[in-house]
Amino acid sequence: MVQNFHDVSFGISTDSEVLAHYNITGNTISLFRLVDNEKLDLESKDIERIDASKLSRFIEINSLHLVTEYNPVKAIGLFNSVIQIHLLLMMNKASPEYEESLHRYQKAAKLFQGKILFILVDSGVKANGKVISFFKLKESQLPALAIYQTLDEAWDTLAIAEVSVEHVQNFCDGFLKGKRLRKNHESEEKTPKAEL
């Protein structure tokens, strides 16, 4: 299994100083995410019945950034993610509201970690226009959220004046429950799959 994760270092420790340093008191599997210096522990009740596929899923889900910035190179990896629902925030990074909006978006991402992959699409980058037009949005409708399910290509959008944890949470919860906000559901027409 280790060979499947080229960018993850693995180690085992029984050294009491190391365990004390990381506040580990029992059998624990910890993932140290360098991106945000966060330590994530697999719950002890899950360790007893862990197998290679469960451990792989724990690593795949938790080694992801809370929010991944979209670019054409990363697009292939995003579509191959084990997480099949993607939420995109389409917003211009040059916007004065960007920093605060990103902070709120990251807070919302924690609520759906392992269920929804959170992606930022900078609308100020000309090449990202393909992504925005795929969701039938115009620059004047941004910032906006778009949610996409890779399995059946179902998607929905929500133009928002302000990015808030509540807006993001309600939109995601609604999509997970099968509610769609778009007035003209293109699911019957099936938008042709385009390489984003």
C-alpha positions as CSV (number, residue, x, y, z in Angstrom):
1,M,0.0,0.0,0.0
2,V,2.8,2.4,0.8
3,Q,4.0,2.4,-2.8
4,N,0.6,3.8,-3.9
5,F,1.4,7.1,-2.1
6,H,4.7,8.5,-3.5
7,D,4.2,11.9,-1.9
8,V,3.5,10.6,1.6
9,S,6.2,9.6,4.1
10,F,5.4,6.7,6.4
11,G,6.9,5.9,9.8
12,I,6.3,4.0,13.0
13,S,7.4,5.1,16.4
14,T,7.2,3.6,19.9
15,D,9.6,6.3,21.4
16,S,7.9,7.8,24.4
17,E,9.3,11.3,23.7
18,V,7.9,11.3,20.2
19,L,4.5,10.1,21.4
20,A,4.4,12.7,24.2
21,H,5.4,15.5,21.8
22,Y,2.4,14.7,19.6
23,N,0.0,14.0,22.5
24,I,-0.4,10.3,21.5
25,T,-1.5,8.1,24.4
26,G,-2.5,4.9,22.6
27,N,-2.4,3.1,19.3
28,T,-2.9,5.8,16.8
29,I,-2.6,6.4,13.1
30,S,-1.8,10.0,12.4
31,L,-1.5,12.0,9.2
32,F,0.6,15.1,9.4
33,R,-0.6,17.4,6.6
34,L,2.3,19.7,5.7
35,V,0.1,22.1,3.8
36,D,-1.6,23.5,6.9
37,N,0.5,21.9,9.6
38,E,-2.5,19.9,10.8
39,K,-2.3,16.5,12.6
40,L,-5.3,14.2,11.8
41,D,-5.8,11.1,13.8
42,L,-7.7,8.0,12.7
43,E,-10.2,7.3,15.5
44,S,-9.0,4.5,17.8
45,K,-12.2,2.5,17.4
46,D,-11.5,2.4,13.6
47,I,-7.9,1.2,14.1
48,E,-8.9,-2.3,15.3
49,R,-10.8,-3.1,12.1
50,I,-8.5,-1.2,9.6
51,D,-7.5,-2.8,6.3
52,A,-5.5,-1.5,3.4
53,S,-8.5,0.0,1.6
54,K,-9.7,1.9,4.7
55,L,-6.3,3.2,5.4
56,S,-5.8,4.3,1.8
57,R,-9.1,6.2,1.9
58,F,-8.1,7.9,5.2
59,I,-4.9,9.0,3.6
60,E,-6.4,10.1,0.3
61,I,-9.2,12.1,1.9
62,N,-7.1,13.7,4.6
63,S,-4.0,14.5,2.5
64,L,-6.0,16.8,0.2
65,H,-6.0,20.5,0.8
66,L,-9.2,21.8,2.3
67,V,-9.5,24.0,-0.8
68,T,-7.6,23.1,-4.0
69,E,-7.0,25.9,-6.5
70,Y,-8.1,24.8,-10.0
71,N,-5.7,24.9,-13.0
72,P,-5.8,22.8,-16.2
73,V,-2.9,20.6,-14.9
74,K,-4.7,19.7,-11.7
75,A,-8.0,19.1,-13.5
76,I,-7.2,15.5,-14.4
77,G,-6.3,14.7,-10.8
78,L,-9.4,16.3,-9.5
79,F,-11.6,14.2,-11.8
80,N,-9.8,11.1,-10.6
81,S,-10.3,11.9,-6.9
82,V,-12.0,9.3,-4.7
83,I,-14.4,12.1,-3.7
84,Q,-17.0,12.3,-6.5
85,I,-18.8,15.5,-5.6
86,H,-16.9,18.8,-6.3
87,L,-17.9,22.2,-5.1
88,L,-16.3,25.1,-7.1
89,L,-16.1,28.7,-5.8
90,M,-15.7,30.9,-8.9
91,M,-14.3,34.2,-7.8
92,N,-11.7,36.7,-8.9
93,K,-8.7,36.5,-6.6
94,A,-8.0,40.2,-7.2
95,S,-11.4,41.0,-5.5
96,P,-11.2,42.9,-2.2
97,E,-13.5,40.3,-0.7
98,Y,-11.3,37.4,-1.7
99,E,-9.3,36.8,1.5
100,E,-12.3,36.8,3.8
101,S,-14.3,34.8,1.3
102,L,-11.6,32.1,1.0
103,H,-11.4,31.9,4.8
104,R,-15.2,31.3,5.1
105,Y,-15.0,28.8,2.2
106,Q,-12.2,26.9,4.0
107,K,-14.3,26.8,7.2
108,A,-17.2,25.3,5.2
109,A,-14.8,22.8,3.6
110,K,-14.1,21.3,7.1
111,L,-17.8,20.5,7.5
112,F,-17.8,18.4,4.3
113,Q,-14.3,16.9,4.4
114,G,-14.2,13.5,2.8
115,K,-17.7,14.1,1.2
116,I,-17.1,17.0,-1.1
117,L,-14.0,18.3,-2.7
118,F,-13.7,22.1,-2.4
119,I,-12.1,23.8,-5.4
120,L,-11.3,27.5,-6.1
121,V,-11.5,28.7,-9.6
122,D,-9.9,32.2,-10.1
123,S,-12.2,34.0,-12.6
124,G,-9.4,36.5,-13.2
125,V,-7.5,33.8,-15.1
126,K,-8.6,33.9,-18.7
127,A,-8.0,30.1,-19.2
128,N,-10.6,29.4,-16.4
129,G,-13.3,30.9,-18.5
130,K,-14.0,27.4,-19.9
131,V,-14.9,26.2,-16.4
132,I,-17.2,29.1,-15.8
133,S,-19.0,28.7,-19.2
134,F,-19.4,25.0,-18.6
135,F,-21.7,25.8,-15.7
136,K,-23.5,28.4,-17.9
137,L,-22.4,31.3,-15.8
138,K,-21.4,34.8,-16.9
139,E,-18.8,37.0,-15.3
140,S,-21.6,39.3,-14.1
141,Q,-23.0,36.4,-12.0
142,L,-19.8,35.9,-10.0
143,P,-18.9,35.1,-7.3
144,A,-20.8,31.8,-7.7
145,L,-20.8,28.3,-6.4
146,A,-21.1,25.3,-8.7
147,I,-21.5,21.7,-7.5
148,Y,-20.7,18.8,-9.7
149,Q,-21.1,15.0,-9.3
150,T,-18.5,13.2,-11.4
151,L,-20.4,9.9,-11.4
152,D,-23.6,11.0,-13.2
153,E,-22.5,14.6,-14.2
154,A,-25.3,16.2,-12.2
155,W,-24.6,19.8,-11.4
156,D,-26.1,22.9,-10.0
157,T,-25.1,26.5,-9.5
158,L,-25.7,29.4,-7.1
159,A,-24.8,33.0,-7.7
160,I,-24.0,34.6,-4.3
161,A,-23.3,38.2,-3.3
162,E,-21.3,37.0,-0.3
163,V,-19.5,33.8,0.4
164,S,-20.6,32.6,3.9
165,V,-20.4,29.3,5.7
166,E,-24.2,29.2,5.8
167,H,-24.6,29.7,2.1
168,V,-22.1,27.0,1.3
169,Q,-23.5,24.6,3.8
170,N,-27.1,25.1,2.7
171,F,-26.2,24.7,-1.0
172,C,-24.2,21.5,-0.4
173,D,-26.8,20.0,1.9
174,G,-29.5,20.7,-0.7
175,F,-27.5,19.1,-3.5
176,L,-26.8,16.0,-1.3
177,K,-30.6,15.7,-0.7
178,G,-31.3,16.0,-4.4
179,K,-32.6,19.6,-4.5
180,R,-31.6,21.6,-7.5
181,L,-31.7,25.4,-7.8
182,R,-31.3,25.8,-11.6
183,K,-34.5,26.6,-13.3
184,N,-33.8,24.8,-16.6
185,H,-32.4,21.4,-15.7
186,E,-30.1,20.5,-18.5
187,S,-29.9,16.9,-17.2
188,E,-32.4,15.9,-19.9
189,E,-30.2,17.6,-22.6
190,K,-27.0,16.3,-21.0
191,T,-24.4,19.0,-21.5
192,P,-21.6,17.3,-23.5
193,K,-18.7,16.4,-21.3
194,A,-15.9,18.8,-22.0
195,E,-12.3,18.8,-20.8
196,L,-12.0,21.5,-18.3
